[in-house]
Amino acid sequence: MNTELTQRNLTQVGEEISHELGAEMIKNYQAANPEDVKNYTVGRNILDQILAQPGCVGLRFYNAYNEIGEKTLVYTGVDEFGKSIVEYTIVNNDGSFDTKKAIVADRINNDVDGFDYWDSLFS
């Protein structure tokens, strides 16, 4: 008996949604969790660096607490098999192979009380 394994193409995870649906989803979460962080901002530079790693097809975000106990995100690259990329192989100038640690990132800007465009949609 042959069992064919199907792998979801992780490059296609995620889709555009309407502004209305996005606003409704945010409003529902914030109503249920009024004291939680409202949003996280991550800069493009670190996202580009993670996505540029060999074999990276997407990003994974982990809920976490930073060194001083604040809620944050830790994010990594993800390979085509859905595994977080923790290291990858590089070829040195002499043709030998070496292993390099992958990027594990944090240092987001989280906002508990600040104003955001979406806030105006809930007024």
DSSP file (Angstrom, degrees, kcal/mol; ACC not computed):
  #  RESIDUE AA STRUCTURE BP1 BP2  ACC     N-H-->O    O-->H-N    N-H-->O    O-->H-N    TCO  KAPPA ALPHA  PHI   PSI    X-CA   Y-CA   Z-CA
    1    1 A M              0   0    0      0, 0.0     2,-0.5     0, 0.0     0, 0.0   0.000 360.0 360.0 360.0 123.0    0.0    0.0    0.0
    2    2 A N        -     0   0    0      2,-0.0     2,-0.6     0, 0.0     0, 0.0  -0.811 360.0-162.5 -94.9 127.4    1.5    3.3   -1.1
    3    3 A T        -     0   0    0     -2,-0.5     2,-0.6     2,-0.0     0, 0.0  -0.946   9.9-148.2-110.4 119.2    0.7    6.3    1.0
    4    4 A E        -     0   0    0     -2,-0.6     2,-0.5     2,-0.0    -2,-0.0  -0.754  10.1-144.9 -88.7 124.8    1.3    9.6   -0.7
    5    5 A L        -     0   0    0     -2,-0.6     2,-0.5     2,-0.0    -2,-0.0  -0.752  10.6-155.1 -88.3 130.5    2.4   12.4    1.6
    6    6 A T        -     0   0    0     -2,-0.5     2,-0.5     2,-0.0    -2,-0.0  -0.912   4.4-161.6-108.2 133.6    1.1   15.8    0.7
    7    7 A Q        -     0   0    0     -2,-0.5     2,-0.2     0, 0.0    74,-0.0  -0.955  19.5-126.5-114.9 126.0    3.0   18.9    1.9
    8    8 A R        -     0   0    0     -2,-0.5     2,-1.0     1,-0.1     5,-0.1  -0.505  28.8-114.4 -69.0 136.4    1.4   22.2    2.0
    9    9 A N    >   -     0   0    0     -2,-0.2     3,-1.9     1,-0.2    -1,-0.1  -0.630  27.2-162.2 -74.4 104.7    3.4   24.9    0.1
   10   10 A L  G >  S+     0   0    0     -2,-1.0     3,-1.4    70,-0.3    -1,-0.2   0.694  82.5  71.3 -67.7 -19.2    4.4   27.2    2.9
   11   11 A T  G 3  S+     0   0    0      1,-0.2    -1,-0.3    47,-0.1    -2,-0.1   0.719  98.7  52.0 -66.9 -17.0    5.2   30.0    0.5
   12   12 A Q  G <  S+     0   0    0     -3,-1.9     2,-0.3     3,-0.0    -1,-0.2   0.321  78.5 120.6-102.1   7.4    1.4   30.3    0.0
   13   13 A V    <   +     0   0    0     -3,-1.4     2,-0.1    -4,-0.1    -3,-0.0  -0.565  61.9  35.8 -73.6 132.5    0.4   30.5    3.7
   14   14 A G        -     0   0    0     -2,-0.3     2,-0.3     2,-0.0     0, 0.0   0.013  65.2-154.5 102.9 148.5   -1.5   33.7    4.4
   15   15 A E        -     0   0    0     -2,-0.1     2,-0.2     0, 0.0    -2,-0.0  -0.992  25.9 -95.2-153.9 156.1   -3.9   35.7    2.3
   16   16 A E        -     0   0    0     -2,-0.3     2,-0.3     1,-0.0    -2,-0.0  -0.509  41.2-169.7 -71.1 138.4   -5.1   39.2    1.9
   17   17 A I        -     0   0    0     -2,-0.2     2,-0.0     1,-0.1    -1,-0.0  -0.815  29.1 -88.4-122.9 167.8   -8.3   40.0    3.7
   18   18 A S     >  -     0   0    0     -2,-0.3     4,-2.5     1,-0.1     5,-0.2  -0.324  31.0-118.7 -72.9 158.1  -10.6   43.0    3.6
   19   19 A H  H  > S+     0   0    0      1,-0.2     4,-2.8     2,-0.2     5,-0.2   0.888 115.7  54.8 -60.6 -39.2  -10.1   46.1    5.8
   20   20 A E  H  > S+     0   0    0      2,-0.2     4,-2.5     1,-0.2    -1,-0.2   0.924 109.4  44.9 -63.1 -45.4  -13.5   45.4    7.3
   21   21 A L  H  > S+     0   0    0      2,-0.2     4,-2.7     1,-0.2     5,-0.2   0.921 113.7  50.6 -65.3 -43.0  -12.6   41.8    8.3
   22   22 A G  H  X S+     0   0    0     -4,-2.5     4,-2.4     1,-0.2    -2,-0.2   0.926 111.9  47.4 -58.7 -45.3   -9.2   42.9    9.6
   23   23 A A  H  X S+     0   0    0     -4,-2.8     4,-2.8     1,-0.2    -1,-0.2   0.902 112.4  49.8 -63.6 -41.5  -10.8   45.7   11.7
   24   24 A E  H  X S+     0   0    0     -4,-2.5     4,-2.6     2,-0.2    -2,-0.2   0.915 111.0  48.9 -64.2 -43.2  -13.5   43.3   13.0
   25   25 A M  H  X S+     0   0    0     -4,-2.7     4,-2.0     2,-0.2    -2,-0.2   0.918 114.3  45.5 -62.9 -43.7  -10.9   40.7   14.0
   26   26 A I  H  X S+     0   0    0     -4,-2.4     4,-2.9    -5,-0.2     5,-0.2   0.934 112.9  50.4 -64.7 -46.7   -8.8   43.3   15.8
   27   27 A K  H  X S+     0   0    0     -4,-2.8     4,-2.3     1,-0.2    -2,-0.2   0.916 110.6  49.6 -58.6 -45.5  -11.8   44.8   17.5
   28   28 A N  H  X S+     0   0    0     -4,-2.6     4,-1.7     2,-0.2    -1,-0.2   0.904 113.4  45.9 -62.3 -42.6  -12.9   41.3   18.7
   29   29 A Y  H  X S+     0   0    0     -4,-2.0     4,-1.7     1,-0.2    -2,-0.2   0.940 114.0  47.4 -66.1 -46.4   -9.5   40.5   20.1
   30   30 A Q  H  < S+     0   0    0     -4,-2.9    -2,-0.2     1,-0.2    -1,-0.2   0.833 110.1  53.1 -67.3 -31.2   -9.0   43.8   21.8
   31   31 A A  H  < S+     0   0    0     -4,-2.3    -1,-0.2    -5,-0.2    -2,-0.2   0.880 114.2  42.4 -67.7 -37.3  -12.5   43.7   23.4
   32   32 A A  H  < S+     0   0    0     -4,-1.7    -2,-0.2     1,-0.2    -1,-0.2   0.711 128.3  30.4 -79.5 -20.9  -11.7   40.2   24.8
   33   33 A N    ><  +     0   0    0     -4,-1.7     3,-1.5    -5,-0.1    -1,-0.2  -0.507  67.6 162.2-136.6  64.2   -8.2   41.3   25.9
   34   34 A P  T 3  S+     0   0    0      0, 0.0    -1,-0.1     0, 0.0    -4,-0.1   0.723  77.4  48.1 -64.2 -22.2   -8.3   45.0   26.7
   35   35 A E  T 3  S+     0   0    0      2,-0.1     3,-0.1     3,-0.0    -5,-0.1   0.501  92.0 101.8 -95.0  -4.7   -5.0   44.9   28.7
   36   36 A D  S <  S-     0   0    0     -3,-1.5     2,-0.1    -6,-0.2    -3,-0.1  -0.303  90.1 -79.1 -78.1 163.1   -3.0   43.0   26.2
   37   37 A V        -     0   0    0      1,-0.1    75,-0.3    -2,-0.0    -1,-0.2  -0.387  38.3-148.9 -57.8 133.4   -0.5   44.5   23.8
   38   38 A K        -     0   0    0     73,-3.0     2,-0.3     1,-0.2    74,-0.2   0.859  65.8 -15.8 -79.1 -35.7   -2.4   46.1   20.9
   39   39 A N  E     -A  111   0A   0     72,-1.1    72,-2.1     2,-0.0     2,-0.4  -0.988  52.1-133.7-161.2 165.5    0.1   45.6   18.1
   40   40 A Y  E     -A  110   0A   0     -2,-0.3     2,-0.5    70,-0.2    70,-0.2  -0.984  15.1-154.3-125.2 138.8    3.7   44.7   17.3
   41   41 A T  E     -A  109   0A   0     68,-2.0    68,-2.0    -2,-0.4     2,-0.4  -0.970  11.5-176.0-115.8 128.1    5.8   46.6   14.8
   42   42 A V        -     0   0    0     -2,-0.5    66,-0.1    66,-0.2     2,-0.1  -0.983  24.5-122.7-122.8 132.3    8.7   44.8   13.1
   43   43 A G     >  -     0   0    0     -2,-0.4     4,-1.3     1,-0.1     3,-0.2  -0.371  15.3-124.0 -75.4 153.1   11.1   46.6   10.7
   44   44 A R  H  > S+     0   0    0      1,-0.2     4,-3.2     2,-0.2     5,-0.3   0.845 102.1  66.8 -63.3 -37.2   11.6   45.5    7.1
   45   45 A N  H  > S+     0   0    0      1,-0.2     4,-2.1     2,-0.2    -1,-0.2   0.913 104.4  41.5 -56.4 -48.0   15.4   45.1    7.4
   46   46 A I  H  > S+     0   0    0     -3,-0.2     4,-2.3     2,-0.2    -1,-0.2   0.882 114.7  52.1 -69.8 -35.8   15.3   42.2    9.8
   47   47 A L  H  X S+     0   0    0     -4,-1.3     4,-2.7     2,-0.2    -2,-0.2   0.924 110.2  48.6 -63.7 -43.4   12.5   40.6    7.9
   48   48 A D  H  X S+     0   0    0     -4,-3.2     4,-1.6     1,-0.2    -2,-0.2   0.896 110.6  51.7 -61.7 -40.6   14.4   40.8    4.7
   49   49 A Q  H  < S+     0   0    0     -4,-2.1     4,-0.4    -5,-0.3    -2,-0.2   0.913 112.3  45.3 -63.7 -42.6   17.5   39.4    6.4
   50   50 A I  H >< S+     0   0    0     -4,-2.3     3,-1.6     1,-0.2    -2,-0.2   0.951 113.6  48.7 -65.3 -48.3   15.6   36.4    7.7
   51   51 A L  H 3< S+     0   0    0     -4,-2.7    -1,-0.2     1,-0.3    -2,-0.2   0.753 104.6  61.4 -64.8 -23.8   13.8   35.8    4.4
   52   52 A A  T 3< S+     0   0    0     -4,-1.6    -1,-0.3    -5,-0.2    -2,-0.2   0.564  78.9 110.6 -80.2  -8.3   17.2   36.0    2.5
   53   53 A Q  S X  S-     0   0    0     -3,-1.6     3,-2.0    -4,-0.4    49,-0.0  -0.383  86.7 -88.1 -66.5 145.1   18.6   33.0    4.4
   54   54 A P  T 3  S+     0   0    0      0, 0.0    -1,-0.1     0, 0.0     3,-0.1  -0.285 111.1   9.1 -56.2 130.6   19.1   29.8    2.3
   55   55 A G  T 3  S+     0   0    0      1,-0.3    25,-0.5    -3,-0.1     2,-0.4   0.452  88.7 144.2  82.4   1.1   15.9   27.7    2.2
   56   56 A C    <   +     0   0    0     -3,-2.0    -1,-0.3    -5,-0.2    23,-0.2  -0.610  14.7 162.9 -80.0 126.6   13.7   30.3    3.9
   57   57 A V        -     0   0    0     21,-3.2     2,-0.3    -2,-0.4    22,-0.2   0.407  63.6 -15.2-119.4  -2.6   10.1   30.3    2.6
   58   58 A G  E     -B   78   0B   0     20,-0.9    20,-1.9    -8,-0.1     2,-0.3  -0.967  67.9 -90.7-176.3-171.7    8.3   32.1    5.4
   59   59 A L  E     -B   77   0B   0     -2,-0.3     2,-0.4    18,-0.2    18,-0.2  -0.911  19.3-155.6-124.5 148.8    8.4   33.4    8.9
   60   60 A R  E     -B   76   0B   0     16,-2.4    16,-2.0    -2,-0.3     2,-0.5  -0.995   9.6-157.2-124.7 133.4    7.3   32.0   12.2
   61   61 A F  E     -B   75   0B   0     -2,-0.4     2,-0.4    14,-0.2    14,-0.2  -0.941   5.8-164.6-113.3 127.8    6.3   34.2   15.2
   62   62 A Y  E     -B   74   0B   0     12,-3.2    12,-2.2    -2,-0.5     2,-0.2  -0.915  22.2-124.0-109.7 134.7    6.5   32.9   18.8
   63   63 A N  E     +B   73   0B   0     -2,-0.4     2,-0.3    10,-0.2    10,-0.2  -0.575  49.5 155.1 -69.4 140.8    4.8   34.6   21.7
   64   64 A A  E     -B   72   0B   0      8,-2.1     8,-3.1    -2,-0.2     2,-0.4  -0.951  43.7-117.3-157.2 170.7    7.5   35.3   24.3
   65   65 A Y  E     -B   71   0B   0     -2,-0.3     6,-0.2     6,-0.3    -2,-0.0  -0.979  31.9-136.2-116.6 136.2    8.6   37.4   27.3
   66   66 A N    >   -     0   0    0      4,-2.7     3,-1.9    -2,-0.4     6,-0.0  -0.071  41.7 -77.3 -80.0-172.3   11.7   39.5   27.0
   67   67 A E  T 3  S+     0   0    0      1,-0.3    -1,-0.1     2,-0.1    -2,-0.0   0.731 132.2  45.0 -61.8 -24.4   14.5   39.9   29.6
   68   68 A I  T 3  S-     0   0    0      2,-0.1    -1,-0.3     0, 0.0    -2,-0.0   0.209 122.6 -99.7-107.5  15.4   12.4   42.3   31.7
   69   69 A G  S <  S+     0   0    0     -3,-1.9     2,-0.3     1,-0.3    -2,-0.1   0.552  73.9 141.9  86.1   8.2    9.2   40.3   31.5
   70   70 A E        -     0   0    0      1,-0.1    -4,-2.7    -5,-0.0    -1,-0.3  -0.610  58.9-105.6 -83.0 144.1    7.4   42.3   28.7
   71   71 A K  E     +B   65   0B   0     -2,-0.3    -6,-0.3    -6,-0.2     2,-0.2  -0.457  57.6 149.2 -65.7 136.8    5.3   40.4   26.2
   72   72 A T  E     -B   64   0B   0     -8,-3.1    -8,-2.1    -2,-0.1     2,-0.4  -0.825  41.9-103.8-150.9-173.8    7.1   40.2   22.8
   73   73 A L  E     -B   63   0B   0     -2,-0.2     2,-0.4   -10,-0.2    35,-0.2  -0.975  15.9-160.6-122.8 141.2    7.6   38.2   19.7
   74   74 A V  E     -B   62   0B   0    -12,-2.2   -12,-3.2    -2,-0.4     2,-0.4  -0.985  22.0-168.0-113.4 133.0   10.6   36.0   18.8
   75   75 A Y  E     +BC  61 105B   0     30,-2.2    30,-2.8    -2,-0.4     2,-0.3  -0.954  12.6 173.2-133.0 147.0   10.7   35.3   15.1
   76   76 A T  E     -BC  60 104B   0    -16,-2.0   -16,-2.4    -2,-0.4     2,-0.2  -0.859  36.0 -94.5-137.3 167.3   12.6   32.9   12.8
   77   77 A G  E     -B   59   0B   0     26,-0.5     8,-2.8     8,-0.4     2,-0.4  -0.511  35.2-144.3 -78.7 158.7   12.7   31.8    9.2
   78   78 A V  E     -BD  58  84B   0    -20,-1.9   -21,-3.2     6,-0.3   -20,-0.9  -0.981   7.3-140.0-126.5 138.1   10.8   28.6    8.2
   79   79 A D    >   -     0   0    0      4,-2.6     3,-2.2    -2,-0.4   -23,-0.1  -0.334  38.5 -90.0 -89.5 177.9   11.9   26.1    5.6
   80   80 A E  T 3  S+     0   0    0    -25,-0.5   -70,-0.3     1,-0.3   -69,-0.1   0.648 125.9  57.4 -63.8 -15.0    9.8   24.3    3.1
   81   81 A F  T 3  S-     0   0    0      2,-0.2    -1,-0.3   -72,-0.1     3,-0.1   0.382 119.6-106.7 -95.9   2.3    9.1   21.5    5.6
   82   82 A G  S <  S+     0   0    0     -3,-2.2     2,-0.4     1,-0.3    -2,-0.1   0.627  75.6 135.1  84.4  13.9    7.7   23.9    8.2
   83   83 A K        -     0   0    0      1,-0.0    -4,-2.6    -4,-0.0    -1,-0.3  -0.779  61.9-110.9 -98.1 138.8   10.7   23.7   10.5
   84   84 A S  B     -D   78   0B   0     -2,-0.4     2,-0.7    -6,-0.2    -6,-0.3  -0.451  34.3-120.2 -63.2 136.3   12.2   26.8   12.1
   85   85 A I        +     0   0    0     -8,-2.8    -8,-0.4     1,-0.2     3,-0.1  -0.718  44.3 160.5 -83.7 115.3   15.6   27.5   10.6
   86   86 A V        -     0   0    0     -2,-0.7    16,-2.2     1,-0.4     2,-0.3   0.616  68.3  -0.3-108.4 -20.4   18.1   27.4   13.4
   87   87 A E  E     -E  101   0C   0     14,-0.3    -1,-0.4    16,-0.0     2,-0.3  -0.976  61.1-165.7-160.0 160.9   21.2   26.8   11.2
   88   88 A Y  E     -E  100   0C   0     12,-2.3    12,-3.1    -2,-0.3     2,-0.3  -0.969  27.3-102.9-148.4 163.2   22.2   26.4    7.6
   89   89 A T  E     -E   99   0C   0     -2,-0.3     2,-0.3    10,-0.2    10,-0.2  -0.697  32.6-172.0 -92.6 137.9   25.2   25.3    5.6
   90   90 A I  E     -E   98   0C   0      8,-3.0     8,-2.4    -2,-0.3     2,-0.6  -0.891  21.9-127.1-122.6 157.0   27.5   27.7    3.8
   91   91 A V  E     -E   97   0C   0     -2,-0.3     6,-0.2     6,-0.2     5,-0.1  -0.924  26.3-141.6-104.5 123.4   30.4   27.1    1.4
   92   92 A N    >   -     0   0    0      4,-3.5     3,-2.1    -2,-0.6     6,-0.0  -0.274  29.9 -99.3 -76.7 167.8   33.6   28.7    2.4
   93   93 A N  T 3  S+     0   0    0      1,-0.3    -1,-0.1     2,-0.1    -2,-0.0   0.788 124.4  55.2 -57.9 -30.1   36.0   30.4   -0.1
   94   94 A D  T 3  S-     0   0    0      2,-0.1    -1,-0.3     1,-0.0     3,-0.1   0.403 122.4-105.2 -86.3   4.0   38.2   27.2   -0.1
   95   95 A G  S <  S+     0   0    0     -3,-2.1    -2,-0.1     1,-0.3     2,-0.1   0.361  79.8 129.3  90.8  -5.9   35.2   25.1   -1.0
   96   96 A S        -     0   0    0     -5,-0.1    -4,-3.5     1,-0.1    -1,-0.3  -0.407  56.5-118.9 -79.0 160.8   34.7   23.5    2.4
   97   97 A F  E     +E   91   0C   0     -6,-0.2     2,-0.3    -2,-0.1    -6,-0.2  -0.722  31.1 176.5-100.7 150.6   31.4   23.5    4.1
   98   98 A D  E     -E   90   0C   0     -8,-2.4    -8,-3.0    -2,-0.3     2,-0.4  -0.955  26.6-119.8-145.0 162.2   30.5   25.2    7.4
   99   99 A T  E     -E   89   0C   0     -2,-0.3     2,-0.4   -10,-0.2   -10,-0.2  -0.900  23.6-165.4-108.8 135.4   27.4   25.6    9.5
  100  100 A K  E     -E   88   0C   0    -12,-3.1   -12,-2.3    -2,-0.4     2,-0.2  -0.956  25.1-115.2-120.2 138.1   26.1   29.1   10.3
  101  101 A K  E     -E   87   0C   0     -2,-0.4   -14,-0.3   -14,-0.2   -15,-0.1  -0.503  35.2-126.6 -68.7 136.6   23.6   29.9   13.0
  102  102 A A        -     0   0    0    -16,-2.2     2,-0.4    -2,-0.2    -1,-0.1  -0.304  33.1 -84.7 -78.2 167.4   20.4   31.3   11.6
  103  103 A I        -     0   0    0    -54,-0.1   -26,-0.5   -53,-0.1     2,-0.5  -0.596  38.2-175.3 -77.3 128.6   18.8   34.6   12.6
  104  104 A V  E     -C   76   0B   0     -2,-0.4     2,-0.3   -28,-0.1   -28,-0.2  -0.999  22.7-165.1-118.3 123.3   16.5   34.5   15.7
  105  105 A A  E     +C   75   0B   0    -30,-2.8   -30,-2.2    -2,-0.5     2,-0.2  -0.752  27.8 143.4-121.0 158.0   15.0   37.9   16.1
  106  106 A D        +     0   0    0     -2,-0.3   -32,-0.1   -32,-0.2   -34,-0.0  -0.646  28.5 113.0-152.7-148.2   13.2   40.1   18.6
  107  107 A R        +     0   0    0     -2,-0.2     2,-0.1   -34,-0.1    -1,-0.1   0.941  47.0 162.1  67.1  53.4   13.3   43.8   19.5
  108  108 A I        -     0   0    0    -35,-0.2     2,-0.7   -66,-0.1   -66,-0.2  -0.408  44.4-115.2 -87.8 171.2    9.9   44.7   18.2
  109  109 A N  E     -A   41   0A   0    -68,-2.0   -68,-2.0    -2,-0.1     2,-0.4  -0.947  35.4-167.8-106.8 110.1    8.0   47.8   19.2
  110  110 A N  E     -A   40   0A   0     -2,-0.7     2,-0.5   -70,-0.2   -70,-0.2  -0.797   5.0-155.1-102.8 147.0    4.9   46.7   21.1
  111  111 A D  E     +A   39   0A   0    -72,-2.1   -73,-3.0    -2,-0.4   -72,-1.1  -0.963  22.8 166.8-127.5 116.8    2.1   49.1   21.8
  112  112 A V  S    S+     0   0    0     -2,-0.5    -1,-0.1   -75,-0.3   -76,-0.0   0.848  87.4   8.8 -92.0 -42.2   -0.3   48.8   24.7
  113  113 A D  S    S+     0   0    0      2,-0.1    -2,-0.1   -76,-0.0   -76,-0.0   0.502  95.1 118.2-120.0  -7.4   -1.9   52.2   24.7
  114  114 A G        -     0   0    0      1,-0.1     2,-0.2     0, 0.0    -3,-0.1  -0.168  65.6-104.1 -70.6 158.8   -0.8   54.0   21.6
  115  115 A F        +     0   0    0      3,-0.0     2,-0.3     4,-0.0    -1,-0.1  -0.561  38.7 179.8 -80.5 142.3   -3.0   55.2   18.7
  116  116 A D    >>  -     0   0    0     -2,-0.2     3,-1.3     1,-0.1     4,-0.8  -0.953  42.5-108.4-137.3 156.1   -3.1   53.3   15.5
  117  117 A Y  H >> S+     0   0    0     -2,-0.3     3,-1.1     1,-0.3     4,-0.6   0.889 119.4  58.0 -50.4 -43.0   -5.0   53.8   12.3
  118  118 A W  H >> S+     0   0    0      1,-0.3     3,-1.0     2,-0.2     4,-0.7   0.808  93.8  67.6 -62.0 -28.9   -7.2   50.8   13.1
  119  119 A D  H X> S+     0   0    0     -3,-1.3     3,-1.2     1,-0.3     4,-0.6   0.880  94.3  57.1 -58.2 -37.2   -8.2   52.5   16.4
  120  120 A S  H << S+     0   0    0     -3,-1.1     3,-0.5    -4,-0.8    -1,-0.3   0.775  98.8  60.7 -67.1 -23.9  -10.1   55.1   14.4
  121  121 A L  H << S+     0   0    0     -3,-1.0    -1,-0.3    -4,-0.6    -2,-0.2   0.717 103.0  51.2 -73.5 -19.9  -12.2   52.4   12.8
  122  122 A F  H <<        0   0    0     -3,-1.2    -1,-0.2    -4,-0.7    -2,-0.2   0.561 360.0 360.0 -93.4  -9.3  -13.5   51.3   16.2
  123  123 A S     <        0   0    0     -4,-0.6    -1,-0.2    -3,-0.5    -2,-0.1   0.493 360.0 360.0 -70.9 360.0  -14.7   54.8   17.3
